[in-house]
Amino acid sequence: MLRNWILAALIAFVLAAPAAGTIDISKKVEAFDNARLKGPGAEARGTALSVGNLSLRFTSGKLFPILVDGKTEGVFFIGEGQFEYSSVDPFEAANFKTNVKRATRYTVEEGKLAGAISELIFWGAGYLDDLPDGPAGDSSREAQKRFRQFRDKREFDQTAVEVQVVHSLAEPPGRPFAIVELGADKKDLVYTFDTVFSQDESIFALDKVNLGTKFTKQLRQLFVLSRQPIGRNRLTLPPMAYRLVDVDANVVNPGGMDVRVEVRETFEILEPTRVLKLSLMSWRMVDLLQHDYRLKAVTGKDGSALPFVHREGHLIVQLPQPAESGDSVVLDFAMEGDILERPGGDNYWILGPSGWLPEVRRVDANFHSYRVVIKVPKPFMPFSNGSTVKRWDEGNFACAEFRETQPIFLPVILAGKYKSFEQTNDGVTIQVHAYAQAKKQRMEKIANNLFALLEFYEKTLGDYPFSELKVIEINQLGWGQAPPGIIFITKEAFIPGQAARGWSIGINSRLAHELAHTWWGDISPWASDEDYWLCESTADYYAAVAMGILWRESEFDKEMDRWRDASRWVGDSGTILLANQLSTMAGLRDRQGLLYAKGPLVLHALRQEIGDNAFFTAFKTLLSNRRFQHITTQDAIAVINMASGKDYTDWIHRYIAGTEWPDQGKKKKKKKKK
């Protein structure tokens, strides 16, 4: 009888729908924080449960209902049992096997991950009012202690389990949701089954971050092992409930590391919504220490305070009344924190490109017009995305306003001590901002090279969308980054002669890559993790094409050789499609090899396969059709098929979504010098 009760209870967590009544999300999360066990527990032996592709079997021990506000919202298990998780999506077979091998001590057998469990918490988005109370009595002190220890261990896991569960409870009913926290024999795991927001199920491994400080010793990082879509094809995006369409911000650095941010955001509602699920950093690590970024208030357009919960990068905001499709919701946010790090005490700081603004927790739901007013202590100058509306002084503060009417995402703010050079051609102004030692001749050369690249990209990819391009020196070595209308480039680009010769080789190629992101990333951003190759692989390939045409043909050949060398050690560890879902430091290395080496090689193989005309027509058409819209792998397949007159779906699946490699031919032999 007890076994039947427990089985029914666990199934109810996934299948039962929450009541129609509204809840106060901040009070509900607090209630989850104070959850307690009910009763002496029911015998777990012989009980089994399946949720999505996760199966649980209990051979001994007890199951304790977890009370939240007097209602059973979960179950705590102590004893012996087994778990089994199956990856049934063929697209992630390689990633799953690699991630499990690297992030855990388990192995994958026939697409399955299995092991023993001794503790478990199961949270579900269903009410259990119809279930019997089970045996009468109180839980033992030992059981309550184990429950508290299990939860305390996960306080710094960045999972924000309670926030996610409360969000699922507050949304419209009929959408199953569950989170299972597993104390397993070889590695602690977290499993999610989410049809409320992401429409996927995932399993993660937890491992310590420990970097030697008291704060980092407490942290455990989530390493994705598997992420599978629920009720949809992996290449099909889930429905979107709302999106961020306008940002109007005021940012003040009163001094030191302090920053104060006030922002008004406008959301377009696409499906009935009660609670917005957003992301906003909770802290930033500066010199391996935690510096908090606090959300002080969220208010409606009328100034009324709204309930919210901000925890470990997760933010949920309860709307004053349920929003319907077609509604426009305007919210004001106020944040502050001592998070403006100046690397090595240098003369600049960067805020962004993500984390400093509340954003929807999916890539393609953030594409907005943008305005910001920034005030920083002199002698620093502020910079951000968009056209420079004006600059002015207010006492000891240097102030500036920037505005962009075209949609952008991931805006960034930088302030530093710079000297500037500016040049305008054909309605586009390139500003180069560098440190004092940079010579004007060098800054002018960078601008001229970028104008040449702009002309080439406009012919092959379409019009440049912004009125300004800001190039800003970063006092480090060896990297670049390209938020919309901005290029951050490290100091070797500005240092002449031998001082940075080892780093400055290939600086034009790096500028070409970063500028290509205007089209591959800004005008047409990637829609999901699976589509990120349409940002990095395409930018790298088009940069090489530009270098080969504008400078010399050997520049393209050099890039081909570099791609071959850099991709050799990737093997079959993962796929280009899922490069962003590889875990651990080794996964980051493979990600680089897949997106920045194998990806361009596959694009070159496609160009050889269908010919120059069809290749360049296809990708220019893709950007034209999806200008200021997110692009997907499915979009790319459609234009490739159209331009080539053949179906290349299987070809893309083999080389982009699979681990196969196209034939790239032999390296060209270098002619011996006489």
N, C-alpha and C positions, 0 to 999 in steps of 0.2 A: 504493500500500500504506500509506504514511504517512498519507494523507488518511483512509483507512478506519479506521486505528487511532485517530486523533484524534477522529473523529466518534463512534466507539464509546465512547471514553473519556468524552467530554463527556456523551453520553446516559446513560452508566452513573452519572454523578454524580447524576442525577435519579431514575433507575429502580432502582438497586441498593439493596438493604437492608443495613443494618449487621449485623455479626455479633452473635450472641446474648450474647457475653461482656460483662461489665460493665467499665466504665472508671472511673478516678479523674478526676473532672471538673477538679479544680484542676491536676493534673499534665498533663492533656490540653490545657487552655488554654495552659499554659506551653509545651508542645510546639508548639502552633500559633504562639505568639509567636516561636519559634525556627525556624520553617519555612524551608526553602531549596529552591532549584531543582535539578532533576536533569537532567543531560546537556546537550548543546549545543543542544537544541531540535529540534522537527520542523517541517518546512515547513507553513505554515498556508494557503497559497494554494489556493483551491478548496474549502475546508472550510466547512460551514454547520451551524447548530444552531438548534433551536427549543425553548424552555422555556416552557410556559404560553403567554402571548401575546407573548413576547419572541423575536425572531428575530435571529440573528447570522450574518454572512457575512464571511469573511476573504479578502482579495485578495492580500495579501503579508505577509511577516514570519514569525515563528516562535511556536510554542506550547511552553512549558516545563512539564513536570509539576512539581508542588509537593510536596515530601516533608515529612511530619509523622510523627515516630517511625518513620521508614523506610518509610512507606506513602504512596502517592500520594493526596492528599486534594483537590487542586485543580490548576488550570492557569493559568499567567501568559502573557499574549499581548502581544507587541510587534510593531507593523507597521501595516498599513492595513486597515481593514474598515468595515463598516456595521452599524448596529443598527436595528431597527424594532419598536416596541411598539404594540399595538392595544388600545384600550378597546372592549370588546364589550358592556358593560353599559349599556343605555339610560338607567338612572337617573343615571349619572354623566357623561353626555355634556356637559352645560353646565359642570360643575365641571372636567372634564378640559381642555376648551378654554381656560377662564379661567386655571387654574393654570399650564398650559404657557406661555401668553402672558405671565403676570406673573413667573413664577419662572425662566424660561429665555429664550433668544433663538430658540427653535424655534417653529414653528407646527404646529397640528394640521390634517391634511388627511384627510378621510374617516375620522375616528376614529383616525388613526395618527400617531405621533410617530417621526421617523426622523432619523438623522444619521450622521456619521463617527466612528470610534473609532481611537485609536492605541495604547491600552493597556487591559488588562482582566485582572481576576482572577475566576475562576469557582471558587466553593466549592460542594461538594455533599455530601449526607449519605449517600454510597455508598462502598464500598471498591472498589478497582481492582486487586485481586490478580491477576485473570485477564488483565490487559492486558500486551502485550509491553513491554519496557523502552525500545524505540525505539533511536535511534543511541547508540552508546557514547561515553564521554568526559565531560568536565566542562563545566559552564556557564561562559561567559566572564565575566570580571570586570565587563564592562559590563552584561551581563544581570543579574547578581546585584546590581549597584549600582542599576539601574533598578527591580528588584523591591523593594529596601529603601526607595528613595525613594517609590515608589508607596504602600507600606504606611505609612511614616512620615507622609506627607501626610494620612493618614486617622486618625491617632492620636487626634485631638480632634474627630472627626465625630459622636460619641455614637451610633454604630451598633453598637458592641460586636460586630462581625462574628464574631470567634472564639468569644465566649460563645454566640451563637445557634447556630453550627454545632456546637459541642460538645454543647449541649443536644439537638439533633436526633440526634446520634450515640448519646447515652446513653439515649434513650427506646426503647420497643419498636419492633421493625423493621417494615418495610413501609409507612412513611409518607414519601413523597418530600419533599425539602427542598433548596433551592438559594439561594445569594446570589451575585449578579454585581455587581462593582464596575467601573464603566465610566469610563475616561478619554475623554470625548467631546469633539468639536470646540468646542461652544458652552457646555457646562456638564457638570461631573462628575455622574454619576448612580449610584444604587444601586437594584438590583432584587432583590426577594425573592419566592420561591415557597415557601409554608409550608403544608404539610398536617399538620404535627406539632402545632401549637398554635393559630394564628389562623385557619387554613383560608381564607387569602386570598393574593392576589399583589398586590404594590405596586411602584411605581416612584417614586423621590424625586429631587429635585435638591438639590445641595449648594451652599451659598453662605456667604460669610464673615459673621461676626457683628460684627467689629471695632468696639469701642466706645472705642478709644483707649488701652487698657492692654495690657501685654505678654501677659496671660492671654487677653483677648478677641481679640487678633489671631490666636491659634492656633485659635480655635473656628470650626467651620463648622456651620451649622444645616441640618437636614433639612426640605425643603419637599415635602409630598406632592403628587404630580401625579395619581396614580391609585391607587385601591385597589379591587380586584374580588374577589368571593367565588369560591372554588373548590368546585365540586360542590354548590352550594346557591344558593337564591334570596337576594338581598341582605336581604330582610325576614325571613329565617329565621336564627335564631342557630345557630352551630356547637355541636357537643357540648362539654360542660364536663367536664374531667378531674378537677378538684378545686376546692374553694372554702374561703374563710376564714370560720369560724363563731364564733370567740371570740378576744378580745384582752384580756390582763391585763398592764398596763404600770406601770412605775415610772420617773418622770422627775425628775431632780435638776438644778437650775441652781446649781452650787457658787459661782458668781460670774462677773461679766463676761458674755462671750458664750458661755461653755462650757455644754454640756449633756451629760448622761449618761442614756442610755435603756436600760432592760432590759425586755424584753417576752416573754411566753409566748403563743404563738399556736397555735390548734387548727384543723386543716384536715380537712375531710370529703372522703374520696377517692371519686370517682364512676366512674373508669376506672383500669385498671392503670397505675401511675405509678412511675418510678424517680427522677426528678429534678423538683423544683418550680421553675417559672419565675416569678420574682417581680420586683417593681420596688422600688427603694429608692434615694433620691438619694445620689449620690456626693460631691457638693459643692453649696454654695450661694454665689451671688454676693452679696457684701456690699461696697458702695462700689466696684463694678466689679472686685473682687478675689476670687480663688478661696479659699473656706474649706472644707476637707475635712470630710466626714461619714463616719467610718470604721466599718465593721462589724468588730468585734474578734473575735467568736466566734459560732458556731452550734452548739448542742448538742441532743441528743435528750433525751427525758424522763428517761432514766437518767443524764444528765450526760456521755455520750460525745460527743466532738467529731466534727462531720460536715464532710466536704469541701464547700467553697462557693467561688464566684467572684463578686466584686462589682466591677463596672466600668461607668462611664458610665451609672448609673441602672439597669443590668441586674443581677439577682441570680439565680443558680441554686444550688440546694442539693440535694446527693445524699443520698437517704434511706439508712438503714443496711441496709434490704432492700426489695425492690420491694413497694409497697403495692397492695392489691387493692380492688376496689369494695366499699364499706361500711366500710373501715378508717377509724380516726380517728388522725391523726398530730399529735403535740404537739412543738413546737420552741421552744427558747429562743434569743433574739437579744440581743446586747449591742452598742450603738453609742455613739459619742461624737464631738464636734466643737465647734468654736467658730463656731457658725452662728446664734446668737440675736441677730439684728439689731434694734437700736432705732432706727427711722427718725428721722433728724435728731437722734439722742441723746434721743429722747422717753422718757416714762415707761411704756413697754410693749414687749413683744415677742410675736410670734406664731410658733408652730410648727405647720405644716400649712396647709391641710387635707389635703394629700397629700405624700408623699415621706418623711416621718419614720418611718413604720412599713413593714415589709415587707408588700407587698400583691400579690395575684395580678394578672398583667398583662392583665386584662380586667375591665370595669366590673361586670358582673353576677356575678362570682365573689367579691365582697367585700361581705358583709352579715352583721354579727356582733354578738353581745353585747359589752359593753365595761366594763372597770373600769380606773381609773388612780389612782395616788397621785402627787402632785406636791409638790415641795419647792423653794421659791425664797427668796432672801434678802429680808428685810424692807427697806423698807415695801411691797414688791410683794405682791399677792394673786394666787393661781393660780385659773384657771377652765378647765373643759373640759365636754364633752358629758355628759349624764346627770344624775341627781339628786345633789344634794350630800349625801353620807353624813355627813361631819363635817369640821370645820376645827379645827386645833390648832397650837400653836407648839412648835418644838424649838430652843431657844436663839435664834439669829439667823434661823432659818428659819420662814417661814409655810408651813403644810402643809395639804393638802386631799385628800379622797378623793371620787371621782365614780363612779357606777355606772349603767349602763343595761342592763336585761334584754331590752328589745325590740331587734331587730336594727337597726344603723345602719351607715353607712360614711362614710369620709373624716372621722374624728374630728380635732379641732383642740385645741390648748392655747394659752392666752394667760395672760400674767402682767403686772400693771401696778399703778400707784398709783391707787386709785379710792375714791370714797365711794359708798354703796349705799342704795337704796330698795327696799322689798319690799312686795308686796300679794298677797293670796290671795283668789280667787273660785272657788266651785264646784270645789274640789279642785285647782286649778291656781295655782301661785305664779309671779308675774312679778317678776323681780329686775331692777332698772335700776342699772347701774354706770357712773358718770360721773366726770369730773375735778372737782377741788375747786370750780371756778367755776360749775358747774351748780347751778341752784336746785332745791330740793325740789319746788316747784310744777311746774316743767317736767318733772321726772322722773315725777311723779305723773300728769301729763297724758299722757305717752307710755304709761304703764301702762294708763290708762283707755281710750285709743284702741285699744290692742292687745286689751283685753278685749272691746270692741265688735266688733272684727274677728274675734276668736276665736268669738264667738257666731254671727256670720254664716257663717263657714266651716264650723263644725260642722253647721249646718243644710243647707248646700249640698254639703259634701264628706265629712262624717263626723266622728267623735269626734277630739279632739286626743289624741295618743298618749302625751304625756310629762307628768310631774308638775310640771316647771319650764320656764320660758322665761327665758333670761338675755339681757338687752339690754345690750350693752357699747359704750361710746363709743370711737371710733378718732379720733385727733387728726389727721385729714386732712379733705378736702372732697369731696363729690359721689359717694359710692358706699355700697353696703351688701352684705352677704353673710350667708348663712343656713345654717351647718352645723346638723346636727340638734339642736333644742332651744336654739339660740343665734341671736341677730341681732347682727351687727356693723353699727353705723351711725355715720357720720361726724359731726363735732362740730356742724354747723349745726343738728342736731336738738335740741341742748341750749343753743344760744345765742339768747337772746330779742332782739327789736328789730331794728335795722338792721345789726347787726354781721355777720350772714351772710344778709341778706335774699335776695340773688341766688341763693344755694345752697339756702336753706331752702324755697323755693317747691317744692311737690310732695313734701315730706318725708313726709306721711301716705300718699301714693301709694307711695312707696318702702318704707315700713314694711309696707303692705298686700302689696306684691310679695314682700318677704322672708318674711313670715309665711305666704304662700300656698305657699312652698317646703316647709313642713312636710308638705303633702299631695303637691305636685308636686315630688318630689325626695327626701323623707325617708321617708314612709310607703310610697310606691311609686316607687322610683328608676327612671330610664331604664336600659334594658338594654344599649344600645350607642350609639355616636355617631349612628347613624341615628335614634334615638328621643329625642334631646335636646330636640326641640321639645315633648315631653311633660313637660319640666321648665320651660323658660323661656317659651315662647309661652303655655302654659296658665296659668302663674303670673301673667304680665303681664295676660292677659285677665281672669282672675278678680279680680285686684286692681282693675282698672278697673270691673268690675261691682260690687264691694263699695263703691268710692268713690261710684259713682252712686247707690247705694241708701242707704248710711249717711250720706253728707254731702249732696250735691246732684246732680241729674241732669246738670248741666253738667259735672261732673267726668268723667263717662264720655265726653261729647262732646269734651272737651279731649283725652282720650287718643286718641280716634278721629282727631282732627286731627293729633296728634303722630305717630301710626302712619303716616298717609298721607304726611306730610312726610318722615319718616325712611326710608320705603321707596321713595321716588321714584327714587333714584339706583341702586338695586339692579339693576333691569332683569332681564335673563336671564343674569346672571353666574353664578348658582348656584341651588340649591334649598334649601328649608327642611330637607328630609330630610338633606342632606349639607352643611349650613352649617358644621359642625365640621371639614370636610375641605377648606376653602378656605385657600389659602396666601398668604403675604406680608402686609404691613401693609394693603394694599388688601383682602385677603381677610378680615382681622379686621373691617374697616369693613363689608364686605358681610355678614359673619356677624351683626353687630349688627342690620343692617337686616332680615335674613331672620328671625331668631329673635325679635327684640323689636319688630318693626313689621309685616312681611308676615304672620308667623305669627298674631298676634292678629287681624289683618284677615281672614285666612282662617277663623279660628274664628268670628268674628262673621258672616261670610258663611254658614257652616254653620248657625249658630243661626237666621239668617233663613230658610234653606232648609228646615230640618226643624221649626222652631218651638221655643219656649222649653221646653216640657215634655219633648220628646224630647231636646233638647240637654242640659239639666241632668240628666235621668235617665241619659243615656248616660254622662256623665263621672263622675257619682257612683257608678254601677254599676261602671265601670272601676276606680275606687279601692277599692270594696268587694270586688270579686272578686279583686283583686290586692293586698290589704292586706298589707304587709310582704313583698311580692314585687316583682321588677322588672317593668316594663311595656314593651310593644313597640308599634310602629305597627300591627302585625297585631291586637293586643288592642284597640286603639282602634277600628279598622275594624269589628271584630266587634260591639262594643257599640253603635256608631253604627247599624249595619245592623239590629240587634235593636230598638233604641228607635224608629227611624224607620219600620221595616217595609219599607225599600227597600235596595237594594245600592248603597252609596256608595264601593265600592272604586275605581272609575274616577275618581270625583270627588276622592278623596284623592290618587290617583296624579297627577292633573293639577295640583293646586294645592299639595300638600305635597311630593310627590316630583318634580314637574315645575316648569317655569318659567312656567306660565300664571297669570293673575291673575283672581280672581273679581270680578264687578261690585260695587263698594262704593257706587255712587250718588254724587251730588254732595254737596259740603260744604253744610251748612246755612248759609243766609245769616243774618248777624247783624242783628237789628232795630236800626234807627237810633234813637238817643236823641232825644227831643223837646226 
